[in-house]
Amino acid sequence: MCREENIEAVLGKLKEKGCRITAQRRLLIRLILENEYSSCKEIYLAARVRESKIGIATVYRMVQLLEDMDLIHKEMVVRTF
């Protein structure tokens, strides 16, 4: 399955769940699925470059929603020095 098909599949699952598909959600889904980030803040900073009105809370909610739907998995990274 190509990236665009993955994105459309995720959007379809969100629609099935009753979520509105906004431009901000489309942007976040594309960023999350096409790149690797180590934090929501990194996603937020990448999204702000493309959409200046997006808020950090929107990013956290989208990441949590995708995780609740088992579409992504957050991992905690512990670094020792």
NORZI-V624216 format. One record per run of one state. SS is the DSSP state (2 for helix, 1 for strand, 0 for the rest). FROM is the first residue (numbers start at 1). TO is the last residue. Records with the same first field share a line. If there is no record, write none. Layout:
BEGIN
SS = FROM-TO  FROM-TO
END
This chain:
BEGIN
0 = 1-2  17-22  35-39  51-55  69-81
2 = 3-16  23-34  40-50  56-68
END
